[in-house]
Amino acid sequence: MLDALPRSSPEFARLLETHDDAAVTRLSDDLCLVQTVDFFTPIVDSPYWFGQLAAANALSDVYAMGARPLTAMNLVAWPADLGMTHLSEILQGGAEKVMEAGAELAGGHSIDDKEPKYGLAVTGVAHPEEIVYNAGALPGDRLVLTKRLGIGVLASALKKGLITEDDMMPAIEEAATLNAAAAVVMAAIGAHACTDVSGFGLLGHLGEMLQASAVGALVRVADVPLHDGVVELIKQAVYAGGLRSNRDFLLPRLRGTDGTSGHIDEQDPRVLALFDPQTSGGLLISVAADKHAALLSGLRESGVTGWTIGEVTAGSPGVIVLEG
């Protein structure tokens, strides 16, 4: 569908087409503009934490590109009959997260809507050589993830009253953590490719990276980190419709270690967690094997945990082998 849309004029060749979630515009030999936008409906009860999560999520695309946030603008859809108290708390949470990122909150736009929504339009900057695309993964690279999976499952459990927000708080706090420190380490090490994990789940965003890089990957399911309680909830079929949609779309790209899809247990809770839509997920970094240890060490020194979940292969573009 998007291929049918009109393209920019040839004179605007500075806009670099990528497979990433942020648009990169080269302004000069030493400066790129990085722009992204994201907003969504609440996944938690607390307005303040919703603001924190939505802001961190929007900022994440800039960090995934190796850029630095410069400005952010609020995007608000709000039912007028809800009053302004909760909206004020949402905006407070978002503003604090923008300030933490070292960016400037530069206004925004609001509309009256039946369902609350909040997010940010974010502009960042970077030197052209600092930009990290998701189209650079090479065979032999190690795949490193910087946040656990499962916040989508936990949010579904919260809506169903199966857990409380306090039960979910470790996942909320992790999701609200900026990917800034991980981005700095990634850039310093010289990662080949990066993306952040969000609505398409781990395998969806990995698949985009592999397709863009014309490579495959091996993912060790047992090594993928999950939040506490996620496996047990999936066993009870507690997850969002987005997980099922991601699974149905991605299954044709998946293979077992025998080279076929026959040995993939798509009902295995740990496999299903790989499709879980994430909110403000971690960075998924593709790094050369000889820089892998340095990346993990740098992340650890910056207070970030990095989990090695697999490796890039010379397989068919976009195809992912799952190893138990």
C-alpha positions, 0 to 999 in steps of 0.5 A: 500500500505504501509503495503507491504513495507519491514520492518526494521530488528528486531534489530532496535526495537528502531524505534517506530511505530506510527500513527503520522507524525513524526518518533520517534527513542529511542536512549537511556533511556533518549533521543528520536530522532524525524524526519519529512519532509514536502514540498509543492508548493506556496500558497501565492504570496510573496516568503518570506511568502511562506518560512515562511509558509513552514518552520513553517509547517515542524517544526509543526510535531516536536512540535505536538510530544512534541519535540524540533527542533534541526536541519533542512535541506532545500528541494528545487525544483526550475525552473532554468529559474525563477532566484535566486532572489525569491528563495533567499527570500524563503530561507530567510523566511525559515531560519528566522523561523528555527532560531526562533525555536532555531534550526540550518539550516544544509544545504539541497538539491535542484533540477531543477523542473518545479514547485517551491517547498520548505520545510524542513527535521527536526530533533528534540529531546525529553525525552521519557516521553515527547513524545506526540502521537496521540494514547492516547485520552481517553473518556471524554477528551476535544478537544482543537484547537490552530489555526483557519481553512480556509487558504486553502479556502483563498489560493484558493480565492487568486489564483482566484483573489477574494482576495488580499494577504493583505486580507489574511495576518491575516491568513498568519501570524497566520499560520506562527506562530510556535506551539512552545508555545502551545507545551510547555504548552501541555507538561507541562499540561500532554495532553493525545494526540496531532496532528497538523492539515494540509493537511487532514483538521481538521476532517481528522487529528482528525479521525487519532487520534481517530482511533489510540486511539480506541475512537470516538468524538463529534465535535460542529461545531459552536465552531470551529474557522474560519478565516474571509470570509471563510464561504462566500467564501465556499458559492461561491464554492471557495475551493481546490480539496483537500477539496472535496477529504477529504470530500469524504473520511471522510463522511462514518465516520461522524454521526449526533446527531441522530446516522446516517449520514442522518442529516449531511448537507455536503453543510453547509459551516461550515461543509465543512470548517472542511475538508479544507486542512490546511497549518501550522495549529494549534495543536489539543490537547486531554486533560483530563477534569480536566486539561482542564481549566489549558490548556486554561489558560496556552495557554492564558498566552503564547499568544496562543488562544485555542478553545474547539471544542468538546470531546472524546467519547467511540464511535466506533473508528474513528467515529465523531459525528457532532453537530450543 
